[in-house]
Amino acid sequence: MGGLPCIRDLRVTVSITAG
């Protein structure tokens, strides 16, 4: 588990979800 990749993944997921 990492911090940077985790945050980046979350950011991308939120961006996609937000559209």
ABEGO torsion letter per residue (X at the ends): XBAAAAAAAAAAAAAAAAX
